């Protein structure tokens, strides 16, 4: 997550953190396991395919896939990102990134 987005989310009351350097070369499966093991509740990513590439069933971490990867546009929509993060829960997939109708997998 870009540091500008981290700062914007923190200003909105979200406990956001920059992406740990040790996670950078992980596969998606390794990344989800590491994020979960480190106690994070939500993984915010630019990888729109992560939920379809990885089974999130039974995971304790929610994944929010941003629909954009341009920093300026993402930071401008920090309110939307914060709202999505607040509504996110494990095994929840928000395919549009900003969709307000996120439904649990069954």
Secondary structure by P-SEA (a helix, b strand, c coil): ccaaaaaaaaaacccccccccccccccaaaaaaaaaaaccccccccccccccccccccccbbbbbbccccaaaaaaaaaaaaaaaaaccccccccccccccccccc
